[in-house]
Amino acid sequence: MKQPDFSNLQACIEEAKTAALDTNPGPADPTDYRQLLIRLEAARDKLPPLYREKVFQPIARTLDELSESGFAELLKRDPNREREAGLLMDIVQAILQNGEGYEQTATDAFQEVVSDLYDGFLSAGDRAGIKPPDRSVIAPLVKWGRPQYGPYTWPIDAAAHFGLETGIVNLPPSHAKQGLLAWSALAHETAGHDILHADTGLLQELSQVVRQELLGQKFSRSLAEYWALRIDETASDVLGVLNMGPAAGIGLIGYFRALNGAWGGTPKLRNTGPDYDPHPADILRGYLAAETVRLLRFDGASIWADALMAETDKDLGTIVLGRTTIDADTAKRSAAAVASVIAESPLKNLEDHALAQIQNWHDRDEQIAASIRSHLTSSGDLNECYMSGLYAAHVVAAAVTGALEQGANIQEIFQRMITVLKGMHDANPAWGPLYVRHPGDLQPHRVYTRPAAQSVAAG
């Protein structure tokens, strides 16, 4: 296998940075109680039957129980929309945007990616013998908004406070038209957070095995605790790569550089990991992605892993985690240990199966992505790129890796990706009139945290 071509990575970073600088908030939050009820009822029948049952009906009951005065009080108590009011507004926005046709083509494409990533974890053949998730067996609903937060999800355990039986995933509105690298972050959000929160006790078990493994390999207790306390974000990174392959790894590196550039810093991976940040330091996440790719089951895994390590090394400086400085070798070895234990440990909450047994990136996945990539990067008929075994994750992976290659037209690839995903959504029986699900606390989980000292750059 030839070396991955990152010739156009800087252009991809600039394109993602432009998207991140766009402060378009999307549709205004519906704060008029009576008008909201009218709009929700009109949007109801645009949802598939199961989403009417699991999303519309619970939120309709909640609003009825709140009453107009309770609704007003809830909004007053959370003026920045970061807690219960933020979640409520995001739930109703997800229903309204779908029902009222906001960015309809991109919304359907977005929903197809989220549905594919979530359903893939439930319906994979290797899940045989593993119980369905405890909390939710339907894919999250999507919406656009809150550009200052970037991609994020309200997982099922948060959404359940309003009676929902699935989560909500958000992208900034600008990403309906640009910001290709951000679409690879959907693997982190949906195949990561939303899956991890759907199984009771899974996160706690992963945190424990990470801590034990690092201590067993004689890493310091402070480093073991650092990784273990950030298990939600750490495991989500690992799951993102398991589900979308190496594209999720290079997408992570490029997107974080873009966000740092947009948010007033240097467009590089950060080497510091403040105590307040639930995410590991950027540099660790780059190494973690590389070492997770090394565990994938396709022939080019080690070549891709080495390329990601080398790309991460370009931003290496003094690594400071909390108040502790660690050397690069320790950082890399700990990342390798964490990737391995998260991906490959038999877990009691998964009936002694490992996450890498349920989802992985195989030669067949790489072949499908390569074929799709050739269609996305040319001017050929997109109808010819549909094939057996094609999933939305393949399409996003193909778009990201295609855009990295020398001379690639990022905007054209983005638009062709959206077109293919929209076509897949239109043909998806899960969003037809006979939706059949696969048998298979209040805090949005963001893909990235803005440094406390930085403010939003003007768009």
N, C-alpha and C positions, 0 to 999 in steps of 0.2 A: 504493500500500500504506500502511496506517495504521502509526503508530508502535507498536513493541512495548510491551506493557503489563507493567511491572515492579511494579505496585502491591502485589503480595503477596510480593515478594522477601524482605522482612525476616522474614515468617512462614516462608518456605521455609528461610531461614538458621537460624532458631530450631529448626525441626523437624530439620534436619541436625545442629545442635549437640547436641540431645537424644540423637540416635542416636550421635554421637561420644562422648558422656559415658557411654554404656552400656558397662560393662566385661565383659559376658558373654563368656567366651572360647570358647564353643561346646564341642563334644565334647573330652574330655581326650585328650591324645596317647597313643597305644597303646604303652606302654613295655615290656609283657610280650611277649617275643619269640614264645613258643609260642602264646599267645592271639592275637597279631597274625596269625600264619600261618593259623590256623583261621578268623579273621574275614575275612581277605582271600580265602581260597578260597570262602567262602560268598557273598561279594559279587561274585565273578568274573563270573558269568553275567548280572548286572544291567547290565553294560557292553555296548555294541554290539561286534560282532566285531573291528572295526579297533582299538578302544581296548583290547580284550583283548590284541591283538598289539603295539600300540605303547606301552601303558602298563603293563598288568597283568603281562605276561610278563617285560619287562625288570626291573621292580621285584621280582618273585618270584625271578628269577635272582640279583639283587643281594643279597637277603636270604639266600638259600641260600649264596652265596659268603661273605657276612659271617660266618655262623654266629652262635650266641647270644652268644658272648664278644665277637666283633667288633661286633655290634650294640650291646652294652652299652658298649663302649669308645667307639664313635662318639658315643653320647648323652653320655657323660662329657666328651668333648673339646669339645662345643658345648652347654654347659648352658643358654644363653639362646636356643637354637634360631635362630641368626642366619646360620649357614653350612650345612655339609653335613647336620647333624642336622635343622635347620629345613626344608631342602628335602626330605629323606627323609620327615619327618613330614607335610609338606604333600602329598606324593605319595600316601602311604597314606591320609591323611584324605580326599583327593579320591575315592579308590576306595571307601572305607568309607562316607562320607556319601552317596554316590550309591547304593551297594548296600543300605545299612541304612535309607534313607529319611529322613535328617535334613532337616528343613524341606523336605519333598519338593516341595511346590508352588513355593516360592520358589527352590529349587535348580534345578528344571527351567526356570523363568523366567530365572534367571541364566545357565544354560547356553545357552539359546536366544539371548540377547543376544550372548554371547561367540562362539558358533558363527556367527551372522549376520555379525558384524563381521569375523571372520577369513575366512570363506568368501567374503564379498563382495569382498574384495581379490583373491582367487584366481580367482573365476569371472566377474568383470565382463567385459562384452563388449569394453571398451576395453583389456583385457589381451592381446588378440590380438597375437601376435608377441613376447610377453615370456615368458621361461622361467619355470617354477614356482620357488618359493623353494628355495634350496639345502638347507635343513635340515629343514623341516617343511611338509607340505601338509595337515595336519589341525588343526582348531581345538583350542585348549587345553582342559583339563578344569578344572572349577571346584570351589571348596570355601569353607567359612566358617571364620573363626578370627582370632586375633591382632589384637584390636581396637586395640591400641596402635600398630599400623603403618598402619591405614587400608587402602584398596585397594592391592593390589600384584600383581605378576606375577613368576614365575620363567620367563624366556623359554627358548626351546629350547636355547640354548647352555649354559645352566646345567643344565637338566633332563637334557641329554645325558650329563652325568657319571654318571647312574644308568641310562643306556641308553635313556631315553625318546626318542620322536620327536615330542614336542609339549611345550608348556609347561603351567603351572598358574597359574590366576588366583584371587585371594582377595578376599573382602569380609568386613568385620566381621560377626559374627552378627546384631547389631542391625539391619543393613540388609536382613534378610529381612522385616522388618515396618515399617521406617521409614527415613528418610534418603534421600529421593528424589533430591536433587542428587548424591549419591554415585554413583547409577547412570549418570549422564552421564559419570563418570570412567572407565567401562569402555571408552569409545571411546579414551581416552588409553592405557589399559593394553593392550588387545587389538589395535585398529587401529593403535596406535603401537608400543609396545615389542615385542610379540610378532611383528609384521610386520617391524620393522626388524632384529631379531636373527635372522630366518629366512633372510635373504639375506647371504651372506658379502661383506664389503666395503662394504655399503650405508651403514652409519653413517660409516665413514671417508671415503667419497666426499662425503657430505652435509657433514661437518665441514669438509672442504677447500673446497667451493664456498661455504659460508657465510663462511669466513675470507677467501677471495679477493674475494668480493663486497663485504664491508664495507671491506676495505682499498682496493679499487678505487673505492669511493664516499667515500674519504678520512676514514673514521672512524678513531679511534685504534687502534693495535695492541692496546692492553690491552682495549678493548671488543670488538674482533674476536676476540681469544683467549677472552674471557669467554663469548661466545655459542658459539664453536666447541667449547670444552671441555665445554659442556653440551648437546651436540647430541642425545643420547639423549632427554632430557626435552623439549628444544625441539621436535625433529621429531615427538615423540609428541603434543605439544599441537597441532601443525599437522595431523597425520593424524587426530586426534580430531575436529577441526572439519570436515575434508574428508569424513569418514564420517558424522557425525551432525548436521552443519549448525550453525546459530547456537546451538542448545540446548547444545551442548558448550561454547561460549564463555561464556554466562551461567551455565551450571552450574559451570564452573571458578571464576568470580569468587565466586559465592555459596557454594560448598563450601569454598573456602579461607578465606573470612571465618568460616564456621561452625567450621572446625578451629582457627583461631587463637583464637576465643572459647572453645572447649572445652578447649584446651590451656593455658589460663591467661593468654593474652595479650588483646589488643584485637581484637574481631571486624572487622578491616579487613585489606586487602591489605598485606603487608609491603613496605617500600620499601628494605630492605637485602638484599643478596645475599652472605652470607659465603663465603669461599673454600672452606670444607669442604662446602658444599651443592651437590650435583650439579644442582639445579634453578636456573633463573634466578630472580631476585627476583620475588615475586608481582606487583608492579606491571608489570614487563616482560611477564609471562605474560598479564596482562589486555590489554595493548596488542597483544601477539602474536596473541591470539585475535581481537581486533577486526580486525586487518589481514588475518588469514586469512579471516575471514568476508567481508571486502571483495572477496576473490578468487573467491568462490563464484559459481556460474552460475545464480542465481535473481534475479528482478527486484527483490526487496527487500534484496539484499545490502548496498548502501551505507547504507540506512536502519538496518538492524541493526548494521552496523559502527559507525556514528556513535553509536548508543545504547550499545553496549558501551564505546566510548571514553569517553563521558560518565560511564558508571557507574564505570569504572576511575578516572577523574579525581577522583571523590569521595574516594578514599583517597590521593591524591597528596601526598607530602611531600618530604623530601630523599632523593634516590636515591643510595645508596652501594653500589657493587659492589666487593667486596673492600675495598681501601683507597682506591678512587677514587670521587669524587663526580661525577655527571653531571647535566646539566639535563634537564628534561622533554622539550624539543624533540628533543634528541639521542636520548633513550630511545625516543620515538615513531618517529622516522625510522629508527632502527636496527631496531626491531621490524618496521616495514613492509618493510625490505630483507630481513630474515631470513625473514619469511613468504613473500615473493615468490620468493626463491631456492630455498627448500625445496620449495615447492609446484610451481613452474613450470620448474625447470631440467631439461633432458634429462640423464638419468643413465646412465652406462655400465653400471652394475649392473642397470638395467632396460631394456637394449637401446635406449638413447637415448629412452626415454619419461620423462615427468614424472609425479610422484605425482598431480598434479591431473588428469592424463589417465585415470588408473586409477579414482580415486574422486573424486566431487564432489557437491555438493548443488544439484539443479536445481529448476526450477519444479514439475516433477512430484512431487519429493520433498516440497516445501513444501505442495503440494495434498493429498498423502496424509496428511501430519502434521496438517494443519488438519482434515481429515475425521475422523481418529482422535481428535483433541483434542475435537471436539464430542461424541463418544461417551463419552470418559473423564470429561468434566466434567458429564455428564447422568446420569439414572437409567435410560436406555434399555437395550434388550437389546443386550448386547455381541456377540452372534452377528451382528448387523447391520453391525458395523464391519469385518469382514474383506473385503478387496477385492484385485483384481489388482495386483501390484506392491508389496504390503505386506511390509515387513521389520521385524525387531525394533528396528532403529535408529529407524525411524519411530515406533514405539510409545513408546520412551523419550523421544524428542524431543517427541512430543505431550504426554506426561505432564509433562515439565519445563516446557514453555512454557505448558501449561494451568494448572499450579499457580501460575505467576507472576501470573496475572490476578486482578484485584480480586474479592474474595469467594470465591476458590476454596477448596474443601475438600481440603486436601492429602492427608489420610489416605485419603479415599474415592478420590481419583485414584490414589494409590499402589496400593491394593488392586485397583482395576479394571485398572491396568497389569499387575499380577502375573497376574491372571486371563487377560488376553488373551495374554500371553507364554507362560503355561502351556499354553493351548490350541494355540498355534503349535508349541510343542515336541512336544506329543502327536501332532500331524499331520506332524511333520518326518521324512521318510524317512531322513534321516541318522542318526536314533536308533532306527530300526527294526532288524529282524533282518538286513537286507541292506545294511549301511552301505556306501556307495560314496563314496570321497573325491573331492573336486574335483581335476582335473589342474592344475590351475591353476599375571670368571668367577664363581663361586657368590655371586650377590647378587640378592636380590629387587628389582625395580624398582617403587618406591612412587610413588604419584601426588603425594606431598607429604612434606616432611621437617620433623619437629618441631624447633623451635629448641633448641639445646643447653642453654640456660639454663632452659627450661621443663620442667615435669614433668606427668604425667598428672593431669588434674583428677578429683576423686572423682565416681563415678557415683551 
